[in-house]
Amino acid sequence: MRISFAVWTAVDFVFTAGRLRYKRINEFDGEISIKDTNDEYQVVDRFDINRAREGLGIFVTPNGFMDMQLTEILKK
């Protein structure tokens, strides 16, 4: 079972050809788990740095881009 109400993102950087960029999800290993109400560990979903998730009516990505928010506003 996976925890879907919580997510996490690893924010890390790497230099490629002299330029700074965010690490991709497959370049950063890791897993976070928390105990559920049955005292069993459940894995928390991990999002890529570019993936948006709605919270309090806005879509936010860890890298700060607001493309998804703009798309949702234009739909309305």
C-alpha beads as a LAMMPS data file, in Angstrom:
LAMMPS data file: protein, C-alpha beads

76 atoms
75 bonds

1 atom types
1 bond types

-500.0 500.0 xlo xhi
-500.0 500.0 ylo yhi
-500.0 500.0 zlo zhi

Masses

1 110.0

Atoms # bond

1 1 1 0.000 0.000 0.000
2 1 1 1.165 3.516 -0.726
3 1 1 0.262 6.718 1.103
4 1 1 -1.455 9.012 -1.418
5 1 1 -2.317 12.031 0.728
6 1 1 1.338 12.900 1.260
7 1 1 4.140 13.174 -1.261
8 1 1 7.795 14.060 -1.199
9 1 1 10.350 15.313 -3.675
10 1 1 14.126 15.228 -3.574
11 1 1 15.579 18.568 -4.611
12 1 1 19.201 18.252 -5.622
13 1 1 21.414 19.691 -8.331
14 1 1 24.143 18.462 -10.654
15 1 1 26.491 20.218 -13.051
16 1 1 26.249 18.987 -16.637
17 1 1 28.487 20.533 -19.279
18 1 1 29.181 23.419 -16.916
19 1 1 25.481 24.172 -16.301
20 1 1 23.496 23.635 -13.143
21 1 1 20.328 21.549 -13.434
22 1 1 17.937 19.682 -11.166
23 1 1 18.606 15.971 -10.745
24 1 1 16.058 13.738 -12.411
25 1 1 13.979 11.364 -10.306
26 1 1 16.032 8.373 -11.478
27 1 1 19.302 10.055 -10.430
28 1 1 18.390 10.269 -6.763
29 1 1 17.624 7.104 -4.826
30 1 1 15.517 7.123 -1.740
31 1 1 12.269 6.143 -0.122
32 1 1 10.275 7.516 2.763
33 1 1 7.800 5.463 4.734
34 1 1 5.514 6.303 7.621
35 1 1 3.425 4.235 9.994
36 1 1 -0.292 4.040 9.299
37 1 1 -3.107 3.656 11.834
38 1 1 -2.405 -0.094 11.983
39 1 1 1.214 0.573 13.013
40 1 1 2.472 -0.721 9.651
41 1 1 4.938 1.159 7.458
42 1 1 3.589 2.526 4.169
43 1 1 5.668 4.050 1.378
44 1 1 5.009 7.734 0.658
45 1 1 4.629 8.608 -3.032
46 1 1 7.570 10.404 -4.559
47 1 1 7.032 13.113 -7.168
48 1 1 9.445 14.296 -9.819
49 1 1 10.711 17.864 -9.415
50 1 1 8.575 18.939 -12.408
51 1 1 5.309 17.316 -11.313
52 1 1 2.580 19.570 -9.989
53 1 1 0.093 18.685 -7.286
54 1 1 -2.950 20.681 -6.341
55 1 1 -3.027 22.059 -2.831
56 1 1 -5.401 24.699 -1.495
57 1 1 -6.654 25.346 -5.031
58 1 1 -3.304 25.972 -6.690
59 1 1 -0.897 23.712 -8.534
60 1 1 2.668 23.945 -7.293
61 1 1 5.832 22.198 -8.430
62 1 1 8.941 21.964 -6.262
63 1 1 11.000 23.686 -8.976
64 1 1 8.708 26.732 -8.890
65 1 1 7.291 26.553 -12.413
66 1 1 3.617 27.452 -12.652
67 1 1 2.774 25.895 -16.044
68 1 1 0.138 23.538 -14.602
69 1 1 -1.475 26.395 -12.683
70 1 1 -1.730 28.458 -15.859
71 1 1 -3.265 25.490 -17.718
72 1 1 -5.904 25.010 -15.003
73 1 1 -6.757 28.720 -14.906
74 1 1 -7.190 28.836 -18.682
75 1 1 -9.573 25.843 -18.497
76 1 1 -11.837 27.835 -16.181

Bonds

1 1 1 2
2 1 2 3
3 1 3 4
4 1 4 5
5 1 5 6
6 1 6 7
7 1 7 8
8 1 8 9
9 1 9 10
10 1 10 11
11 1 11 12
12 1 12 13
13 1 13 14
14 1 14 15
15 1 15 16
16 1 16 17
17 1 17 18
18 1 18 19
19 1 19 20
20 1 20 21
21 1 21 22
22 1 22 23
23 1 23 24
24 1 24 25
25 1 25 26
26 1 26 27
27 1 27 28
28 1 28 29
29 1 29 30
30 1 30 31
31 1 31 32
32 1 32 33
33 1 33 34
34 1 34 35
35 1 35 36
36 1 36 37
37 1 37 38
38 1 38 39
39 1 39 40
40 1 40 41
41 1 41 42
42 1 42 43
43 1 43 44
44 1 44 45
45 1 45 46
46 1 46 47
47 1 47 48
48 1 48 49
49 1 49 50
50 1 50 51
51 1 51 52
52 1 52 53
53 1 53 54
54 1 54 55
55 1 55 56
56 1 56 57
57 1 57 58
58 1 58 59
59 1 59 60
60 1 60 61
61 1 61 62
62 1 62 63
63 1 63 64
64 1 64 65
65 1 65 66
66 1 66 67
67 1 67 68
68 1 68 69
69 1 69 70
70 1 70 71
71 1 71 72
72 1 72 73
73 1 73 74
74 1 74 75
75 1 75 76
